[in-house]
């Protein structure tokens, strides 16, 4: 890996070299590293091999696997121009993320533009890098998640959730509340009392799967929260 990889390339190309210095010398100028010597000789073709690796894997691998492959190449393969590698690869990496966000937000019609999808993809890449004790900030010119853009996405989601027909929602509310069982009704009434009387209480609804937790807050605007900006989104 690393410089040994580029040394191997040079050994197989440069004829008659008697030392490392001669391997690093191109047109009479000694380069600072084996990697730079490979670039000067045109042997790396602007990371073409790494671009091709993503292209080939995209024919059979899942998006999750592609994101892990992207990270492994980024960390271990001395990518010369990481930002170009990112721009080439990101559309293969983001697939599945939009559907995941729709499930996370419980909002089937949630959509992102290209800018937002890039941000969510960068988050997934950053998470994988953290597992390898690395970060996007360690790679030259690589973009990092912009929390301001992610806040805009969250605000837009909030507005979309609040855009509903009041009359229709009231009818749905009356229909569902009439079908609550005894325990569900206790929770419902406690929450409504806190809201109507502005008591500001905090409620934690817990129970085994299938006991009707989701039914209690069905059609309510639920905003999940977490301790970090990434987890909260």
N, C-alpha and C positions, 0 to 999 in steps of 0.2 A: 504494500500500500504506500501512498505518499510518494516521496522522491524515489524510492526503490522501483516503483512502477515506471517512472519516466526514465530511470537508468536502464531498465530492461529494454525499453523502446530504443534508446540510443545505441545500446550494445548490438542490437540486431540490425541497425541501419548504418552506423558509422564504421567504415572499414579502416583497419590498421591502427585504431586508437591504442595508445600505450599507457594512458593514464586517465584519471577522472578529469583532469584539466583539459586534456585534448577532447574528451567527450563533450565538455561544456563549451568548447570554443567553436564559434560559427563565423566564417568569413574573417578570421583573424581576431575576433573579439570574444573574450571569455565572458560567458553569461553567468549570472549570479546563482543559478540553480539548474538542475536537470530539466525541470519543467519549462523554464524560460528557454533553454536550449532547444527543447522539442518544439516550442512555439516558433522560434526563429527559423527552424528547419521546415516548418509547415507540416509537422507530423500530427498535430492534434486537431486540425481543421475546425477550430472554434467550438470545441466540445461536441462535435458532431456525433461521436460515439455514444455520449450520454443522452443526447436528444433521440438518437435511434433506439436506445435501450427503452426509453419511455414509450416510443411509438410501437415497438414490437410487443411490449408487455400490455399495451392498451388493447391488443387484439384478443387477449384471453383473461387478463387479471381483473379483479374487482377494483372499484375506485379506492377502497380501503387499502388494498395491497399496493396500488399505484402510489398512494401517498407515502406509504412506508418505503417503497423503492426509491422515490424521490429523495426522501430524507437520507437514506443510506448512501446514495450517490453523492448527495451534497456533503455529507460528513467525511466519507472515506475515499472519494475518488478525485479529490483535488480539482474540482470544477473551476475552470479558468474565469468564466463570467457567469456567476450565479444568477444574476438578474435576468440575463438572456435565457438561461435554463428554465427559470420560473415562468417567464412570458411564453416560452414554447410549450410548457407542460401544464399550466394551471387548468386549462379547459378539460383536460383528461382527469384532473385531480378532484374537481368540484362535484362531479356527478354523485348523486345520492345525498348531498348535503342539504339541498333545498327540501327534499322530502323529509329528511330528518328534522329540520327546523319546523316544518309544518306539524310534525308529531310532537315535538318539544313544546311548541306554542299552543297545541291543540287548535290549530287554525288552518283548515284544509286549503283555503284559498290564498294563503300567504305567498307573496312573490317578491323576488329580489331583482334588481337590475345588475348589470355586469360588475359594477363597482362594489356593490354589497356582497355579491357572491365571492369576489376575490378576497374580501375581508374575512368571511367565514372560512374560506379555504386556508387562508394564512393562519387562522386560529388553530385549525386542525393540524397544520404542519408544525406550528409552534409547540403544540401539546406533545406530538411525537418526538420533536427535538428535545424537549425537556426530559423525556424518558431516557434519552441518550446523553443527558447532562450537557446539552448544547442549547443554542438559541439562534433565531434569525439574525440577531444583532451581531453575530460573529462572522457573518458573510458579507463581503463588500457589496454595497449598494442594494442589498436585498430589502424589499419593503417589509414593514412590520404591521401588525393589526393596529388600525386607527380607532381608538375608543370613541372619538367624537362621531365618526361615521356610524359605529355600532349603536351609539345612543340615538342617532337619528332613526335608525331602523326600528329600535324599540319604541320610539315615540310614534312612528308611523303605524306600527302594529297596534298600539293603544288606540289611535284614532280610528283605525279600521274596526276594532272591537266595539267601539262606542257608536259606530254608525249603524243603527238598527231602527226598526219600526216600533215605536213605543206601544202602540195599540196591540200589535201582534204579540209582542213580548209579554204584555200584561195578560193576554188570553192564555198564553203558554204557561205563565206563572201560576195562574189560578188552576189550570188543569193539573199541573205537576204537584202543586202543594196539597191538593185534595187526595193524592195517592200516597203521601208519605206515611211510613209506619210510625209507631209510637216513639222509638228512639230517634229516628230521623227528624220527626217533628220537634222534639226537644231541642235538638241542635239548631234547627231552622229558626225556632222562636227566640232562642238565646241570641243568635246572630242578629236577627231583625230588631230585637229590643236594643242591642248595643248601637246599631246604625240609627234607628229612629230617635233614640234619646241622646245620641252623640256621646256615648260612654267611652268609645275608643278602646274597647277590649280586644285582646288578641286571642284567637281561637286556634287550637290544634286538633284537627280531626283525624283520628287514628282507628284502625280496625283491620282485621284480616281481609284478604281479597275476596270480593263477592258479597260484602256486607252492605253495599249501597253507599259508599263514601262519595263516589262520583255523582250519583243521582242527586245527592243533597245540594251540590253546588252546580248542577247542570245549568248551562246557559248563563252562568254568572261570569263576570270579567275577572279572571284569575291571573295574577301576575306573579310568577315564581321569582324568588329572590335568592341570592347567594352572597358569600363574603367577597368574591372577586368579580371584576368586571367581565372576565371571560366566562366564568361559570354562570353568572347572572343572565348571560345571553345564550 
